[in-house]
């Protein structure tokens, strides 16, 4: 049996694509192991699947001034030594990295042990962690055609993002029932990201009375972002976070309003859901969500409103436009090349282990 080590963590977006790959890797006969941080979100998500999990030291490499810049390089060095020992013990045939700073020591360790490594870049432009890892990789998978120019031509492969199989098995009626809704009005699902989004939450709640005249609203608002004044509002439900029921809620949704994290928008694309994207502002990020959203808008998949431009009027206008032209958005998404991502990536993994 061939062995593979998966790595990636820090946010759910660096873990869920790996989780999506695991069933197909097992089916292909791989013994799957995972290297992540000591207590990151990846630990809980992976251990519940019964996959052997190994925690290592990890530190963030920042582009800005921070006192932690003095200590974190030593954490990375420690993590590199730990990853090298683990790879020597596990003896994998290949490493697959989804990114995040915990993946850097693992990829560098794989290179030092001459283990082939495939990495996945979700965003339009590679983040710092993947910039460090690209020279060590045999292949680099991407979500966007525009990303290819940032990667050596002999390594770049347009694959799209692995999508969890359960997302395709959602039950609309179960989703409606879970929320206490019926099918008398279409449903808008608002996804603010794992931590929520104050600007998105405020904008949606500001126009809620108008939206509820025509729609039912499912609002995933983030931890600590519930509005107790809205509890019991007919046609509106809010949750801090949803996991097991998410496929059913997405199946119930006729329109999705979301941040523009790469994995989130790739899931929306795969499900062919008309959508409005409100990317995280450049002030609060490196601007990757803005680029991701621009690509989807250019390809006709999405309507985009910049966070700093969100107003009640613009959001209502976007909702009406998405609803009126939903057939056009669905048709554009059906033409997407970003299909069969899991099959493509597992194929690259098989080639690397021949």
C-alpha positions as CSV (number, residue, x, y, z in Angstrom):
1,X,0.0,0.0,0.0
2,X,1.4,3.4,-1.0
3,X,1.4,6.1,1.6
4,X,0.6,9.8,1.4
5,X,1.0,12.6,3.8
6,X,-1.4,15.5,3.6
7,X,-0.7,18.9,5.2
8,X,-2.3,22.3,5.5
9,X,-4.0,24.2,8.2
10,X,-4.6,27.5,10.0
11,X,-8.1,28.0,8.5
12,X,-10.8,25.6,7.4
13,X,-10.0,26.6,3.8
14,X,-6.6,24.9,4.1
15,X,-8.2,21.7,5.4
16,X,-11.5,21.0,3.7
17,X,-10.0,20.4,0.2
18,X,-7.7,17.8,1.8
19,X,-10.8,16.2,3.5
20,X,-12.5,16.1,0.1
21,X,-9.5,14.1,-1.3
22,X,-9.4,11.5,1.4
23,X,-12.2,9.2,0.3
24,X,-10.8,9.0,-3.3
25,X,-7.3,8.5,-2.0
26,X,-8.4,5.6,0.1
27,X,-10.3,4.2,-2.8
28,X,-7.1,4.4,-4.8
29,X,-5.3,2.3,-2.2
30,X,-3.4,5.0,-0.3
31,X,-2.6,4.9,3.4
32,X,-3.4,8.5,4.4
33,X,-1.5,10.4,7.2
34,X,-1.8,14.1,8.2
35,X,0.7,16.6,9.5
36,X,-0.7,19.8,11.0
37,X,-0.2,22.2,13.9
38,X,-0.5,21.2,17.5
39,X,-3.9,22.6,18.1
40,X,-5.1,24.2,14.9
41,X,-8.5,23.8,13.4
42,X,-7.1,21.0,11.2
43,X,-6.5,18.7,14.2
44,X,-10.1,18.4,15.2
45,X,-11.4,18.1,11.6
46,X,-8.9,15.4,10.7
47,X,-9.0,13.3,13.9
48,X,-12.8,12.9,13.7
49,X,-12.1,11.1,10.3
50,X,-9.9,8.5,12.0
51,X,-6.8,9.6,10.0
52,X,-3.4,9.4,11.9
53,X,-2.6,13.0,12.9
54,X,0.8,14.4,13.8
55,X,1.2,17.9,15.3
56,X,4.4,20.0,14.7
57,X,5.6,23.5,15.7
58,X,4.5,26.2,13.2
59,X,5.1,29.9,13.0
60,X,3.7,32.6,10.8
61,X,6.0,34.4,8.4
62,X,4.8,38.0,8.3
63,X,5.4,40.8,5.8
64,X,4.7,43.4,8.5
65,X,6.4,44.4,11.8
66,X,5.4,42.3,14.7
67,X,7.3,41.2,17.9
68,X,6.4,37.6,17.0
69,X,8.7,37.9,14.0
70,X,11.5,37.4,16.5
71,X,10.3,34.0,17.7
72,X,8.3,32.5,14.9
73,X,11.3,31.7,12.6
74,X,12.6,29.5,15.4
75,X,9.2,27.7,15.5
76,X,9.5,27.1,11.8
77,X,13.0,25.7,12.2
78,X,11.7,23.4,15.0
79,X,8.8,22.3,12.8
80,X,11.2,21.5,10.0
81,X,13.2,19.2,12.2
82,X,10.0,17.6,13.5
83,X,8.5,17.2,10.0
84,X,11.8,15.6,8.7
85,X,11.7,13.0,11.5
86,X,8.0,12.3,10.9
87,X,8.6,11.8,7.2
88,X,11.5,9.5,8.0
89,X,9.2,7.4,10.2
90,X,6.1,7.4,8.0
91,X,8.1,7.0,4.7
92,X,5.4,8.4,2.4
93,X,5.6,8.0,-1.3
94,X,4.2,11.5,-1.9
95,X,3.2,14.7,0.1
96,X,0.2,16.8,-0.8
97,X,0.0,20.3,0.6
98,X,-3.0,22.6,0.8
99,X,-1.1,25.5,2.2
100,X,-1.0,27.6,5.3
101,X,2.1,28.2,7.3
102,X,2.2,24.8,9.0
103,X,2.7,23.3,5.5
104,X,6.0,25.1,4.9
105,X,8.2,22.9,7.1
106,X,6.5,19.8,5.8
107,X,7.2,20.7,2.2
108,X,10.8,21.7,2.9
109,X,11.3,18.4,4.8
110,X,9.8,16.4,1.9
111,X,12.3,18.1,-0.5
112,X,15.2,17.3,1.8
113,X,14.2,13.7,1.8
114,X,13.6,13.6,-2.0
115,X,9.9,12.9,-1.6
116,X,7.7,14.2,-4.5
117,X,5.4,17.0,-3.3
118,X,2.3,18.4,-5.0
119,X,0.9,21.7,-3.7
120,X,-2.4,23.5,-4.2
121,X,-2.8,27.2,-4.5
122,X,-6.4,28.4,-4.0
123,X,-6.0,32.1,-4.6
124,X,-5.3,34.1,-7.7
125,X,-1.8,34.9,-6.6
126,X,0.3,32.6,-4.4
127,X,0.5,33.5,-0.7
128,X,3.8,33.7,1.1
129,X,3.7,30.1,2.4
130,X,3.2,28.7,-1.1
131,X,5.8,31.1,-2.6
132,X,8.3,29.5,-0.3
133,X,7.0,26.0,-1.2
134,X,6.7,26.3,-5.0
135,X,10.5,25.7,-5.7
136,X,10.2,22.4,-3.8
137,X,7.1,21.1,-5.6
138,X,6.8,18.8,-8.5
139,X,3.4,20.1,-9.5
140,X,1.3,23.2,-8.4
141,X,-2.5,22.9,-8.8
142,X,-4.5,26.1,-9.3
143,X,-8.1,27.3,-9.2
144,X,-7.8,30.2,-11.6
145,X,-6.4,30.4,-15.1
146,X,-4.8,33.7,-14.2
147,X,-2.7,32.0,-11.5
148,X,-0.7,30.0,-14.1
149,X,1.5,33.0,-15.0
150,X,2.8,33.2,-11.4
151,X,4.0,29.6,-11.5
152,X,6.7,27.9,-13.6
153,X,5.0,26.5,-16.7
154,X,6.3,23.0,-16.2
155,X,4.7,22.8,-12.8
156,X,1.4,24.6,-13.1
157,X,-1.8,22.6,-13.6
158,X,-5.4,24.1,-13.7
159,X,-7.4,21.7,-11.5
160,X,-9.9,23.7,-9.5
161,X,-10.5,23.0,-5.8
162,X,-11.4,19.6,-4.4
163,X,-15.1,19.8,-3.4
164,X,-16.4,17.6,-0.6
165,X,-18.7,14.9,-2.0
166,X,-21.4,15.5,0.7
167,X,-22.0,19.0,-0.7
168,X,-23.5,17.5,-3.8
169,X,-25.8,15.3,-1.7
170,X,-27.7,18.0,0.1
171,X,-31.4,17.7,0.5
172,X,-33.4,20.9,-0.2
173,X,-36.4,19.7,1.8
174,X,-34.3,18.8,4.8
175,X,-32.6,22.2,4.6
176,X,-36.0,24.0,4.6
177,X,-37.3,21.9,7.4
178,X,-34.1,22.5,9.5
179,X,-34.8,26.3,9.3
180,X,-38.5,26.0,9.8
181,X,-39.1,27.3,6.2
182,X,-41.4,26.1,3.4
183,X,-41.1,26.4,-0.3
184,X,-43.4,29.4,-0.7
185,X,-40.5,31.9,-1.1
186,X,-37.0,31.5,-2.5
187,X,-34.1,31.3,-0.1
188,X,-31.0,33.5,0.3
189,X,-28.1,32.0,2.1
190,X,-25.6,34.5,3.6
191,X,-22.1,33.1,4.4
192,X,-19.9,35.5,6.2
193,X,-16.9,33.2,6.5
194,X,-15.8,31.1,9.5
195,X,-15.4,34.3,11.6
196,X,-18.3,36.1,10.2
197,X,-18.2,39.5,8.5
198,X,-19.4,42.6,10.3
199,X,-19.9,44.6,7.1
200,X,-21.9,41.8,5.4
201,X,-23.9,41.1,8.5
202,X,-24.8,44.7,9.0
203,X,-25.8,45.3,5.4
204,X,-28.0,42.2,5.3
205,X,-29.7,43.0,8.6
206,X,-30.3,46.7,7.5
207,X,-32.3,45.6,4.5
208,X,-33.9,42.5,6.1
209,X,-37.5,43.9,6.2
210,X,-37.3,44.5,2.4
211,X,-35.7,41.1,1.7
212,X,-38.3,39.2,3.8
213,X,-41.1,40.5,1.6
214,X,-39.8,38.2,-1.2
215,X,-37.3,35.8,0.3
216,X,-36.5,33.6,3.3
217,X,-33.1,34.2,4.8
218,X,-30.5,31.8,6.2
219,X,-27.7,33.8,7.8
220,X,-24.4,32.2,8.9
221,X,-23.1,35.2,10.7
222,X,-20.0,33.9,12.6
223,X,-19.1,33.3,16.2
224,X,-20.4,35.9,18.6
225,X,-22.3,37.7,15.8
226,X,-25.9,36.7,16.5
227,X,-28.4,39.5,16.9
228,X,-30.8,38.6,19.7
229,X,-33.2,41.3,18.6
230,X,-33.9,39.3,15.5
231,X,-34.6,35.9,17.1
232,X,-38.0,34.7,16.1
233,X,-38.3,36.9,13.1
234,X,-40.5,35.0,10.6
235,X,-38.6,33.9,7.5
236,X,-35.2,34.7,9.1
237,X,-32.8,32.3,10.9
238,X,-29.3,33.0,12.0
239,X,-26.5,30.6,13.1
240,X,-23.0,31.2,14.3
241,X,-21.7,28.2,12.4
242,X,-23.1,25.2,10.6
243,X,-21.2,22.0,9.7
244,X,-23.2,18.8,9.3
245,X,-26.3,20.5,7.9
246,X,-24.5,22.8,5.4
247,X,-25.1,20.6,2.3
248,X,-28.8,20.7,3.0
249,X,-28.8,24.5,3.5
250,X,-26.8,25.0,0.3
251,X,-29.3,22.8,-1.5
252,X,-32.1,24.9,-0.2
253,X,-30.5,28.2,-1.3
254,X,-31.6,29.9,-4.5
255,X,-29.0,32.7,-4.1
256,X,-25.9,32.9,-2.0
257,X,-24.2,36.0,-0.6
258,X,-20.7,35.2,0.4
259,X,-17.1,36.3,1.1
260,X,-14.8,35.5,-1.7
261,X,-12.4,32.9,-0.1
262,X,-11.2,30.6,-2.9
263,X,-12.7,27.4,-1.5
264,X,-16.0,29.0,-0.7
265,X,-16.5,30.4,-4.2
266,X,-15.4,27.1,-5.8
267,X,-18.0,25.3,-3.8
268,X,-20.6,27.8,-5.0
269,X,-19.4,27.4,-8.6
270,X,-19.6,23.6,-8.3
271,X,-23.2,23.8,-7.0
272,X,-24.1,26.3,-9.8
273,X,-25.6,28.8,-7.3
274,X,-26.2,32.4,-8.5
275,X,-24.2,34.5,-6.1
276,X,-23.1,37.9,-4.8
277,X,-19.5,38.2,-3.6
278,X,-18.4,40.7,-1.1
279,X,-14.6,40.2,-0.8
280,X,-12.6,41.0,2.3
281,X,-11.1,44.5,1.8
282,X,-7.4,45.1,1.0
283,X,-7.0,46.8,4.3
284,X,-8.0,43.6,6.1
285,X,-6.1,41.2,3.9
286,X,-3.5,40.9,1.2
287,X,-6.2,41.5,-1.4
288,X,-6.6,37.9,-2.6
289,X,-10.4,37.8,-2.2
290,X,-10.7,40.9,-4.3
291,X,-8.7,39.2,-7.1
292,X,-10.7,35.9,-6.7
293,X,-14.0,37.8,-7.0
294,X,-12.8,39.8,-10.0
295,X,-12.0,36.5,-11.8
296,X,-15.5,35.1,-11.1
297,X,-17.1,38.3,-12.2
298,X,-15.1,38.4,-15.4
299,X,-16.2,34.8,-16.2
300,X,-19.8,35.7,-15.6
301,X,-20.3,33.6,-12.5
302,X,-20.9,36.3,-9.9
303,X,-21.9,39.8,-9.0
304,X,-19.3,41.6,-7.0
305,X,-19.6,44.4,-4.4
306,X,-16.5,45.7,-2.8
307,X,-16.8,45.8,1.0
308,X,-16.1,49.5,1.2
309,X,-18.9,50.1,-1.3
310,X,-21.6,48.1,0.4
311,X,-24.8,50.1,0.8
312,X,-28.4,49.1,1.3
313,X,-29.2,50.2,-2.2
314,X,-26.3,48.4,-3.9
315,X,-27.0,45.2,-2.1
316,X,-30.7,45.3,-2.9
317,X,-29.9,46.1,-6.5
318,X,-27.5,43.1,-6.7
319,X,-30.0,40.7,-5.2
320,X,-32.6,41.8,-7.8
321,X,-30.1,41.5,-10.6
322,X,-29.0,38.0,-9.5
323,X,-32.6,36.9,-9.2
324,X,-33.7,38.3,-12.6
325,X,-30.7,36.9,-14.5
326,X,-30.2,33.7,-12.6
327,X,-30.4,31.5,-15.7
328,X,-27.5,33.5,-17.3
329,X,-25.3,33.0,-14.3
330,X,-26.1,29.3,-14.1
331,X,-25.3,28.8,-17.8
332,X,-21.9,30.6,-17.4
333,X,-21.1,28.3,-14.4
334,X,-22.0,25.2,-16.4
335,X,-19.3,26.2,-19.0
336,X,-16.6,26.3,-16.3
337,X,-13.4,24.2,-16.9
338,X,-13.1,23.7,-13.1
339,X,-14.8,20.3,-13.0
340,X,-13.6,16.9,-11.8
341,X,-11.0,18.5,-9.5
342,X,-10.6,15.5,-7.3
343,X,-10.1,13.2,-10.2
344,X,-7.4,15.5,-11.7
345,X,-5.5,15.9,-8.5
346,X,-5.6,12.2,-7.6
347,X,-4.3,11.5,-11.1
348,X,-1.3,13.8,-10.5
349,X,-0.7,12.1,-7.2
350,X,-0.7,8.7,-8.9
351,X,1.8,9.9,-11.5
352,X,4.1,11.2,-8.8
353,X,4.2,7.8,-7.1
354,X,4.8,5.6,-10.1
